Each structure stands twice: as structure tokens, then as C-alpha cells.
Amino acid sequence: MSWRAPYRRCPACPPAHSTTARRRHVGRLGLMTDTVAASTDAPEASADEVLIVTDAARTAVLAIRDREDDGETLGLRVEVTGTAGIDYTYDLALDPVSDAAADDHIRTADGLTVIVPDASVSRLRGSTLDVPSMPGQGGLVIRNPNRPNPLGDMGRLELTGGIGDKVQQLLDISINPALASHGGYASLVEVQGDDTVVVTMGGGCQGCAMSQATLSDGIKRAIMEAIPEVSDVIDVTDHDAGENPYYS
């Protein structure tokens, strides 16, 4: 889903005497349902590029920027502001390039400077800013291959023992307390071979429409990041038997 706010100065900005008062919102992108591939005019990303801007998106942003008297001094600031379900939420604004922080990622190409705050770089890397794929749909979309962890920040834990022991500790200390807020839990079934973990999901996670995202973006990601020797995590839950899914 894409959405473009009416073009206006941000009402939350300070009075005009402050440099930050020059901030102009291009729009806010909420939950993204436009998941088709980026348009064919998207350039190939270089090694240091965080966000690819298609020609169509650049044209749209420059048209807005050039309405400003000081347009040539403004860059497009793209920031990850939070999460909504399994997607990130974003804020797009035109900011003076001179106001960028020292650790911001700044790239200029074809007349447009893009500014990405340091905290958003890893969450946006590999993304594409584009126009919607549906004809007649206004605004801009960000197609982001990255997803937030639905379990939140697991932090760093000192895990001991074999793979099975480490997985059980991770389930007890981090994963299941996070799943408990959804009325769910995960259980270790076995470790197949030397590096494949088999789990089941129960409670609100059994039969949950979001269970695949919880597994791939949450449980699997947490286990494989905390225990590098694990090569795969498999869910053998009978989700058709779930009676009380958290999401329906």
C-alpha cells in the first residue's frame, strides 16, 4: 500500500527561524502490498548503495523538490520509522543536505541526493524506491527485501552445550517469552543430522495466518543468528489443527 500526503510543510516542524523548519514531507509509506519486482528502469546497485531510485521515482521526487525556491539545496531523506506487522514503515521528506548528520549515508545521482540515517541503513540496504505498479495509483513505494524480526530484538546470549541444548536455552530465555505475547510457543522436536533443527509451534501460533513469517523472520532467524552452526530450521506443526490462532 502506498500513500502520498498532500504536499505541504510539515505541521510538526518548529517555527520558520529554525533550519529544521525547512523539512518538507514527500509522504509516508505504510504497510507495503505492492510486492512485484521493481520496474525495469531500476539501475543496478553498486557495492555502497543502500537505496536504488528508479528513473520514474526520481522524476516524481524532483518535480516536488523543484517547486521549492531552495530546491537545489534539498535532498530526499528516507528513514525507517518503525514496524507494522511483517513490514517496516517509512518517512520520506525533503531536508537540506547541509543538515545531514555526519554518519548519514549520502549518495547523489542524476540530480537527486538521497540521505539515509545510519540507523536505517541495514534495514533499507538493497531496497528500491519506485512508482506503484498499478496504473493510476499515485505516490511512491519502497520495495524492501528486508523484514523486521516479529519477535523483536533477541539480544546476545551466552549459550552452552550442543546444538539441542543451545536451541532449548534460546527458546526458554528469548523466543518463547516473545511468543507468549501472542499466546503461542515453540518447542524443539529434534536435531536432524548435525545442523538441522526441527520445531513445532503451539498455542496461538498453531494455525496462525502469520506462522510462516513468525518462523522464517522470527524463530529461524533468531536460532541461526544465535547458533551459527545451525543450517536450517524446519517447522513440522500441523497448522490445520490450530483451534485458536492469534491472527485470523
Phi and psi in degrees as GROMACS dihedral restraints (atoms count N, CA, C in turn):
[ dihedral_restraints ]
;  ai    aj    ak    al  type     phi  dphi    fc
    3     4     5     6     1  -120.9    20    10
    4     5     6     7     1   152.9    20    10
    6     7     8     9     1  -150.0    20    10
    7     8     9    10     1   136.1    20    10
    9    10    11    12     1  -121.2    20    10
   10    11    12    13     1   123.3    20    10
   12    13    14    15     1   -72.0    20    10
   13    14    15    16     1   152.6    20    10
   15    16    17    18     1   -55.7    20    10
   16    17    18    19     1   140.5    20    10
   18    19    20    21     1   -68.8    20    10
   19    20    21    22     1   120.6    20    10
   21    22    23    24     1  -163.5    20    10
   22    23    24    25     1   165.0    20    10
   24    25    26    27     1   -72.5    20    10
   25    26    27    28     1   144.2    20    10
   27    28    29    30     1   -65.0    20    10
   28    29    30    31     1   121.3    20    10
   30    31    32    33     1   -67.7    20    10
   31    32    33    34     1   -16.0    20    10
   33    34    35    36     1   -86.1    20    10
   34    35    36    37     1    -7.2    20    10
   36    37    38    39     1   -74.8    20    10
   37    38    39    40     1   156.8    20    10
   39    40    41    42     1   -67.8    20    10
   40    41    42    43     1   173.5    20    10
   42    43    44    45     1   -58.7    20    10
   43    44    45    46     1   167.0    20    10
   45    46    47    48     1   -65.1    20    10
   46    47    48    49     1   -16.4    20    10
   48    49    50    51     1   -74.3    20    10
   49    50    51    52     1   -15.4    20    10
   51    52    53    54     1   -87.6    20    10
   52    53    54    55     1   144.5    20    10
   54    55    56    57     1   -65.1    20    10
   55    56    57    58     1   -31.1    20    10
   57    58    59    60     1   -72.4    20    10
   58    59    60    61     1   -10.6    20    10
   60    61    62    63     1   -68.3    20    10
   61    62    63    64     1   -14.8    20    10
   63    64    65    66     1   -81.2    20    10
   64    65    66    67     1     4.0    20    10
   66    67    68    69     1   -70.5    20    10
   67    68    69    70     1   129.9    20    10
   69    70    71    72     1  -121.2    20    10
   70    71    72    73     1   129.3    20    10
   72    73    74    75     1   -79.0    20    10
   73    74    75    76     1   129.2    20    10
   75    76    77    78     1   -85.4    20    10
   76    77    78    79     1   -32.1    20    10
   78    79    80    81     1   157.9    20    10
   79    80    81    82     1   166.7    20    10
   81    82    83    84     1  -115.5    20    10
   82    83    84    85     1   133.7    20    10
   84    85    86    87     1  -104.4    20    10
   85    86    87    88     1   119.3    20    10
   87    88    89    90     1   -93.0    20    10
   88    89    90    91     1  -140.4    20    10
   90    91    92    93     1   -58.5    20    10
   91    92    93    94     1   130.9    20    10
   93    94    95    96     1   -99.7    20    10
   94    95    96    97     1   117.6    20    10
   96    97    98    99     1  -107.0    20    10
   97    98    99   100     1    -8.0    20    10
   99   100   101   102     1   -83.7    20    10
  100   101   102   103     1    88.0    20    10
  102   103   104   105     1  -107.2    20    10
  103   104   105   106     1    11.8    20    10
  105   106   107   108     1   -69.8    20    10
  106   107   108   109     1   165.8    20    10
  108   109   110   111     1   -63.1    20    10
  109   110   111   112     1   154.9    20    10
  111   112   113   114     1   -62.3    20    10
  112   113   114   115     1   153.7    20    10
  114   115   116   117     1   -63.0    20    10
  115   116   117   118     1   159.6    20    10
  117   118   119   120     1   -69.2    20    10
  118   119   120   121     1   -10.7    20    10
  120   121   122   123     1   -87.2    20    10
  121   122   123   124     1     4.4    20    10
  123   124   125   126     1   -68.6    20    10
  124   125   126   127     1   125.5    20    10
  126   127   128   129     1   -71.7    20    10
  127   128   129   130     1   159.4    20    10
  129   130   131   132     1   -72.2    20    10
  130   131   132   133     1   140.2    20    10
  132   133   134   135     1   -76.9    20    10
  133   134   135   136     1   140.2    20    10
  135   136   137   138     1   -88.2    20    10
  136   137   138   139     1   172.4    20    10
  138   139   140   141     1   -62.1    20    10
  139   140   141   142     1   -30.5    20    10
  141   142   143   144     1  -100.4    20    10
  142   143   144   145     1     9.5    20    10
  144   145   146   147     1   -90.5    20    10
  145   146   147   148     1   130.5    20    10
  147   148   149   150     1   -94.1    20    10
  148   149   150   151     1   -46.7    20    10
  150   151   152   153     1  -126.4    20    10
  151   152   153   154     1   122.9    20    10
  153   154   155   156     1   -86.7    20    10
  154   155   156   157     1   132.8    20    10
  156   157   158   159     1  -113.3    20    10
  157   158   159   160     1   120.4    20    10
  159   160   161   162     1   -72.3    20    10
  160   161   162   163     1   162.7    20    10
  162   163   164   165     1   -59.7    20    10
  163   164   165   166     1   -40.1    20    10
  165   166   167   168     1   -65.3    20    10
  166   167   168   169     1   -41.7    20    10
  168   169   170   171     1   -68.1    20    10
  169   170   171   172     1   -40.3    20    10
  171   172   173   174     1   -61.8    20    10
  172   173   174   175     1   -42.6    20    10
  174   175   176   177     1   -60.3    20    10
  175   176   177   178     1   -42.0    20    10
  177   178   179   180     1   -65.7    20    10
  178   179   180   181     1   -43.2    20    10
  180   181   182   183     1   -68.4    20    10
  181   182   183   184     1   -42.9    20    10
  183   184   185   186     1   -64.1    20    10
  184   185   186   187     1   -33.1    20    10
  186   187   188   189     1   -63.4    20    10
  187   188   189   190     1   -38.3    20    10
  189   190   191   192     1   -72.4    20    10
  190   191   192   193     1   -45.4    20    10
  192   193   194   195     1   -60.7    20    10
  193   194   195   196     1   -39.9    20    10
  195   196   197   198     1   -73.1    20    10
  196   197   198   199     1    -6.5    20    10
  198   199   200   201     1   -75.5    20    10
  199   200   201   202     1   -15.8    20    10
  201   202   203   204     1   -85.9    20    10
  202   203   204   205     1   143.4    20    10
  204   205   206   207     1   -61.1    20    10
  205   206   207   208     1   -33.9    20    10
  207   208   209   210     1  -106.3    20    10
  208   209   210   211     1    30.4    20    10
  210   211   212   213     1   -54.6    20    10
  211   212   213   214     1   -36.1    20    10
  213   214   215   216     1   -67.3    20    10
  214   215   216   217     1   -14.9    20    10
  216   217   218   219     1   -93.0    20    10
  217   218   219   220     1    -3.9    20    10
  219   220   221   222     1  -100.2    20    10
  220   221   222   223     1   144.8    20    10
  222   223   224   225     1  -121.2    20    10
  223   224   225   226     1   163.4    20    10
  225   226   227   228     1   -90.2    20    10
  226   227   228   229     1   115.2    20    10
  228   229   230   231     1   -95.1    20    10
  229   230   231   232     1   124.1    20    10
  231   232   233   234     1  -119.6    20    10
  232   233   234   235     1   119.5    20    10
  234   235   236   237     1  -131.6    20    10
  235   236   237   238     1   138.9    20    10
  237   238   239   240     1   -82.4    20    10
  238   239   240   241     1   121.3    20    10
  240   241   242   243     1  -103.0    20    10
  241   242   243   244     1   -14.2    20    10
  243   244   245   246     1   168.3    20    10
  244   245   246   247     1  -157.7    20    10
  246   247   248   249     1  -132.9    20    10
  247   248   249   250     1   154.7    20    10
  249   250   251   252     1  -142.4    20    10
  250   251   252   253     1   101.7    20    10
  252   253   254   255     1    68.5    20    10
  253   254   255   256     1  -123.2    20    10
  255   256   257   258     1  -101.6    20    10
  256   257   258   259     1    14.4    20    10
  258   259   260   261     1  -123.0    20    10
  259   260   261   262     1   157.1    20    10
  261   262   263   264     1   -82.8    20    10
  262   263   264   265     1   157.6    20    10
  264   265   266   267     1  -110.7    20    10
  265   266   267   268     1   155.7    20    10
  267   268   269   270     1  -135.1    20    10
  268   269   270   271     1   159.7    20    10
  270   271   272   273     1  -129.7    20    10
  271   272   273   274     1   129.6    20    10
  273   274   275   276     1  -114.8    20    10
  274   275   276   277     1   130.2    20    10
  276   277   278   279     1  -149.4    20    10
  277   278   279   280     1   153.7    20    10
  279   280   281   282     1   -93.2    20    10
  280   281   282   283     1   115.9    20    10
  282   283   284   285     1  -120.8    20    10
  283   284   285   286     1   150.8    20    10
  285   286   287   288     1   -59.6    20    10
  286   287   288   289     1   129.7    20    10
  288   289   290   291     1   -60.2    20    10
  289   290   291   292     1   -32.0    20    10
  291   292   293   294     1   -67.0    20    10
  292   293   294   295     1   -17.2    20    10
  294   295   296   297     1   -88.4    20    10
  295   296   297   298     1    -2.9    20    10
  297   298   299   300     1   -63.2    20    10
  298   299   300   301     1   143.8    20    10
  300   301   302   303     1   -73.9    20    10
  301   302   303   304     1   159.5    20    10
  303   304   305   306     1   -62.4    20    10
  304   305   306   307     1   -30.1    20    10
  306   307   308   309     1   -98.6    20    10
  307   308   309   310     1     7.2    20    10
  309   310   311   312     1   -67.6    20    10
  310   311   312   313     1   148.0    20    10
  312   313   314   315     1   -87.4    20    10
  313   314   315   316     1   120.4    20    10
  315   316   317   318     1  -123.9    20    10
  316   317   318   319     1   129.5    20    10
  318   319   320   321     1  -141.3    20    10
  319   320   321   322     1   133.1    20    10
  321   322   323   324     1  -115.7    20    10
  322   323   324   325     1   129.3    20    10
  324   325   326   327     1  -150.3    20    10
  325   326   327   328     1   131.5    20    10
  327   328   329   330     1    52.5    20    10
  328   329   330   331     1    42.8    20    10
  330   331   332   333     1    87.2    20    10
  331   332   333   334     1    -2.6    20    10
  333   334   335   336     1  -121.6    20    10
  334   335   336   337     1   126.5    20    10
  336   337   338   339     1   -96.8    20    10
  337   338   339   340     1   127.2    20    10
  339   340   341   342     1  -109.6    20    10
  340   341   342   343     1   130.0    20    10
  342   343   344   345     1  -116.6    20    10
  343   344   345   346     1   123.7    20    10
  345   346   347   348     1  -121.9    20    10
  346   347   348   349     1   119.7    20    10
  348   349   350   351     1   -58.2    20    10
  349   350   351   352     1   148.0    20    10
  351   352   353   354     1   -54.6    20    10
  352   353   354   355     1   -38.9    20    10
  354   355   356   357     1   -67.4    20    10
  355   356   357   358     1   -18.2    20    10
  357   358   359   360     1   -98.3    20    10
  358   359   360   361     1    -8.4    20    10
  360   361   362   363     1   -59.6    20    10
  361   362   363   364     1   -51.9    20    10
  363   364   365   366     1   -66.3    20    10
  364   365   366   367     1   -28.7    20    10
  366   367   368   369     1   -79.2    20    10
  367   368   369   370     1   -22.2    20    10
  369   370   371   372     1  -103.5    20    10
  370   371   372   373     1   -14.8    20    10
  372   373   374   375     1   -55.1    20    10
  373   374   375   376     1   128.6    20    10
  375   376   377   378     1    89.9    20    10
  376   377   378   379     1     2.2    20    10
  378   379   380   381     1   -81.7    20    10
  379   380   381   382     1   163.7    20    10
  381   382   383   384     1  -128.3    20    10
  382   383   384   385     1   128.8    20    10
  384   385   386   387     1   -93.2    20    10
  385   386   387   388     1   124.3    20    10
  387   388   389   390     1  -146.0    20    10
  388   389   390   391     1   176.5    20    10
  390   391   392   393     1   -91.8    20    10
  391   392   393   394     1   157.6    20    10
  393   394   395   396     1   -60.4    20    10
  394   395   396   397     1   151.1    20    10
  396   397   398   399     1   -78.9    20    10
  397   398   399   400     1   -21.4    20    10
  399   400   401   402     1   -83.2    20    10
  400   401   402   403     1   125.7    20    10
  402   403   404   405     1   -57.4    20    10
  403   404   405   406     1   136.7    20    10
  405   406   407   408     1    85.4    20    10
  406   407   408   409     1    -7.6    20    10
  408   409   410   411     1   -85.9    20    10
  409   410   411   412     1   125.0    20    10
  411   412   413   414     1   -85.3    20    10
  412   413   414   415     1   179.7    20    10
  414   415   416   417     1    84.9    20    10
  415   416   417   418     1  -163.3    20    10
  417   418   419   420     1  -130.4    20    10
  418   419   420   421     1   158.9    20    10
  420   421   422   423     1  -131.4    20    10
  421   422   423   424     1   149.9    20    10
  423   424   425   426     1  -111.1    20    10
  424   425   426   427     1   121.6    20    10
  426   427   428   429     1  -100.4    20    10
  427   428   429   430     1   107.2    20    10
  429   430   431   432     1  -115.1    20    10
  430   431   432   433     1   120.8    20    10
  432   433   434   435     1   -74.6    20    10
  433   434   435   436     1   -11.0    20    10
  435   436   437   438     1   -90.2    20    10
  436   437   438   439     1   149.5    20    10
  438   439   440   441     1  -132.3    20    10
  439   440   441   442     1   143.1    20    10
  441   442   443   444     1   -70.4    20    10
  442   443   444   445     1   152.4    20    10
  444   445   446   447     1   -75.5    20    10
  445   446   447   448     1   116.6    20    10
  447   448   449   450     1   -64.6    20    10
  448   449   450   451     1   -13.7    20    10
  450   451   452   453     1   -91.8    20    10
  451   452   453   454     1    -3.7    20    10
  453   454   455   456     1    83.3    20    10
  454   455   456   457     1  -169.7    20    10
  456   457   458   459     1   -77.1    20    10
  457   458   459   460     1   116.7    20    10
  459   460   461   462     1   -79.7    20    10
  460   461   462   463     1   -18.0    20    10
  462   463   464   465     1    70.5    20    10
  463   464   465   466     1  -174.4    20    10
  465   466   467   468     1  -106.4    20    10
  466   467   468   469     1   130.8    20    10
  468   469   470   471     1  -123.1    20    10
  469   470   471   472     1   149.9    20    10
  471   472   473   474     1   -93.5    20    10
  472   473   474   475     1   103.7    20    10
  474   475   476   477     1  -104.2    20    10
  475   476   477   478     1   142.2    20    10
  477   478   479   480     1  -128.3    20    10
  478   479   480   481     1   161.6    20    10
  480   481   482   483     1    91.8    20    10
  481   482   483   484     1  -164.0    20    10
  483   484   485   486     1   -77.4    20    10
  484   485   486   487     1  -178.5    20    10
  486   487   488   489     1   -59.0    20    10
  487   488   489   490     1   -45.3    20    10
  489   490   491   492     1   -60.0    20    10
  490   491   492   493     1   -42.2    20    10
  492   493   494   495     1   -63.2    20    10
  493   494   495   496     1   -43.8    20    10
  495   496   497   498     1   -65.6    20    10
  496   497   498   499     1   -41.6    20    10
  498   499   500   501     1   -62.6    20    10
  499   500   501   502     1   -43.8    20    10
  501   502   503   504     1   -63.2    20    10
  502   503   504   505     1   -40.7    20    10
  504   505   506   507     1   -62.2    20    10
  505   506   507   508     1   -42.4    20    10
  507   508   509   510     1   -65.1    20    10
  508   509   510   511     1   -40.6    20    10
  510   511   512   513     1   -61.6    20    10
  511   512   513   514     1   -45.7    20    10
  513   514   515   516     1   -69.3    20    10
  514   515   516   517     1   -39.8    20    10
  516   517   518   519     1   -86.9    20    10
  517   518   519   520     1   -38.2    20    10
  519   520   521   522     1  -122.5    20    10
  520   521   522   523     1   -53.6    20    10
  522   523   524   525     1   -67.6    20    10
  523   524   525   526     1   -51.6    20    10
  525   526   527   528     1   -68.5    20    10
  526   527   528   529     1   -35.6    20    10
  528   529   530   531     1   -59.6    20    10
  529   530   531   532     1   -34.7    20    10
  531   532   533   534     1   -71.7    20    10
  532   533   534   535     1   -41.5    20    10
  534   535   536   537     1   -69.1    20    10
  535   536   537   538     1   -24.3    20    10
  537   538   539   540     1   -61.7    20    10
  538   539   540   541     1   -28.5    20    10
  540   541   542   543     1   -67.4    20    10
  541   542   543   544     1   -18.0    20    10
  543   544   545   546     1  -100.1    20    10
  544   545   546   547     1     4.4    20    10
  546   547   548   549     1    74.7    20    10
  547   548   549   550     1    21.6    20    10
  549   550   551   552     1  -124.0    20    10
  550   551   552   553     1   179.4    20    10
  552   553   554   555     1  -162.1    20    10
  553   554   555   556     1   164.5    20    10
  555   556   557   558     1  -126.8    20    10
  556   557   558   559     1   146.1    20    10
  558   559   560   561     1  -127.3    20    10
  559   560   561   562     1   143.9    20    10
  561   562   563   564     1   -81.3    20    10
  562   563   564   565     1   126.2    20    10
  564   565   566   567     1   -91.7    20    10
  565   566   567   568     1   -53.1    20    10
  567   568   569   570     1  -169.3    20    10
  568   569   570   571     1   170.1    20    10
  570   571   572   573     1  -112.6    20    10
  571   572   573   574     1   116.0    20    10
  573   574   575   576     1   -88.8    20    10
  574   575   576   577     1   132.6    20    10
  576   577   578   579     1    62.5    20    10
  577   578   579   580     1  -136.7    20    10
  579   580   581   582     1  -104.8    20    10
  580   581   582   583     1   -12.4    20    10
  582   583   584   585     1  -149.9    20    10
  583   584   585   586     1    11.4    20    10
  585   586   587   588     1  -111.5    20    10
  586   587   588   589     1   121.2    20    10
  588   589   590   591     1   -98.5    20    10
  589   590   591   592     1   131.9    20    10
  591   592   593   594     1  -112.4    20    10
  592   593   594   595     1   127.3    20    10
  594   595   596   597     1  -129.7    20    10
  595   596   597   598     1   162.8    20    10
  597   598   599   600     1  -124.7    20    10
  598   599   600   601     1   157.6    20    10
  600   601   602   603     1  -120.0    20    10
  601   602   603   604     1   139.1    20    10
  603   604   605   606     1  -134.9    20    10
  604   605   606   607     1  -178.8    20    10
  606   607   608   609     1    64.6    20    10
  607   608   609   610     1  -135.3    20    10
  609   610   611   612     1   -66.9    20    10
  610   611   612   613     1   -14.9    20    10
  612   613   614   615     1   -84.6    20    10
  613   614   615   616     1   -17.0    20    10
  615   616   617   618     1   -81.8    20    10
  616   617   618   619     1   117.4    20    10
  618   619   620   621     1    85.5    20    10
  619   620   621   622     1     1.0    20    10
  621   622   623   624     1   -68.6    20    10
  622   623   624   625     1   136.5    20    10
  624   625   626   627     1   -64.3    20    10
  625   626   627   628     1   -20.1    20    10
  627   628   629   630     1   -98.8    20    10
  628   629   630   631     1     9.4    20    10
  630   631   632   633     1   -62.8    20    10
  631   632   633   634     1   -35.8    20    10
  633   634   635   636     1   -65.8    20    10
  634   635   636   637     1   -40.8    20    10
  636   637   638   639     1   -67.3    20    10
  637   638   639   640     1   -39.0    20    10
  639   640   641   642     1   -62.1    20    10
  640   641   642   643     1   -38.9    20    10
  642   643   644   645     1   -69.2    20    10
  643   644   645   646     1   -56.9    20    10
  645   646   647   648     1   -71.8    20    10
  646   647   648   649     1   -42.2    20    10
  648   649   650   651     1   -92.6    20    10
  649   650   651   652     1   -14.6    20    10
  651   652   653   654     1  -114.0    20    10
  652   653   654   655     1   -76.0    20    10
  654   655   656   657     1   -63.8    20    10
  655   656   657   658     1   -52.2    20    10
  657   658   659   660     1   -61.2    20    10
  658   659   660   661     1   -45.4    20    10
  660   661   662   663     1   -61.8    20    10
  661   662   663   664     1   -43.8    20    10
  663   664   665   666     1   -64.1    20    10
  664   665   666   667     1   -43.3    20    10
  666   667   668   669     1   -66.6    20    10
  667   668   669   670     1   -46.0    20    10
  669   670   671   672     1   -72.0    20    10
  670   671   672   673     1   -28.0    20    10
  672   673   674   675     1   -75.8    20    10
  673   674   675   676     1   -37.7    20    10
  675   676   677   678     1   -80.6    20    10
  676   677   678   679     1   -27.7    20    10
  678   679   680   681     1  -128.7    20    10
  679   680   681   682     1    85.4    20    10
  681   682   683   684     1   -59.0    20    10
  682   683   684   685     1   -23.5    20    10
  684   685   686   687     1   -74.3    20    10
  685   686   687   688     1    -9.5    20    10
  687   688   689   690     1   -80.3    20    10
  688   689   690   691     1   128.1    20    10
  690   691   692   693     1   -99.4    20    10
  691   692   693   694     1   -19.8    20    10
  693   694   695   696     1  -160.5    20    10
  694   695   696   697     1   154.0    20    10
  696   697   698   699     1  -129.0    20    10
  697   698   699   700     1   124.6    20    10
  699   700   701   702     1  -115.4    20    10
  700   701   702   703     1   134.4    20    10
  702   703   704   705     1   -99.7    20    10
  703   704   705   706     1   121.9    20    10
  705   706   707   708     1  -111.2    20    10
  706   707   708   709     1    21.5    20    10
  708   709   710   711     1   -66.7    20    10
  709   710   711   712     1   140.3    20    10
  711   712   713   714     1   -86.3    20    10
  712   713   714   715     1    87.4    20    10
  714   715   716   717     1   -69.8    20    10
  715   716   717   718     1   -20.8    20    10
  717   718   719   720     1   -66.7    20    10
  718   719   720   721     1   -19.4    20    10
  720   721   722   723     1   -90.5    20    10
  721   722   723   724     1    -1.6    20    10
  723   724   725   726     1   -64.2    20    10
  724   725   726   727     1   132.8    20    10
  726   727   728   729     1  -103.7    20    10
  727   728   729   730     1   -22.7    20    10
  729   730   731   732     1  -140.9    20    10
  730   731   732   733     1    63.9    20    10
  732   733   734   735     1   -64.2    20    10
  733   734   735   736     1   146.2    20    10
  735   736   737   738     1   -68.6    20    10
  736   737   738   739     1   -41.0    20    10
  738   739   740   741     1  -108.7    20    10
  739   740   741   742     1   137.0    20    10
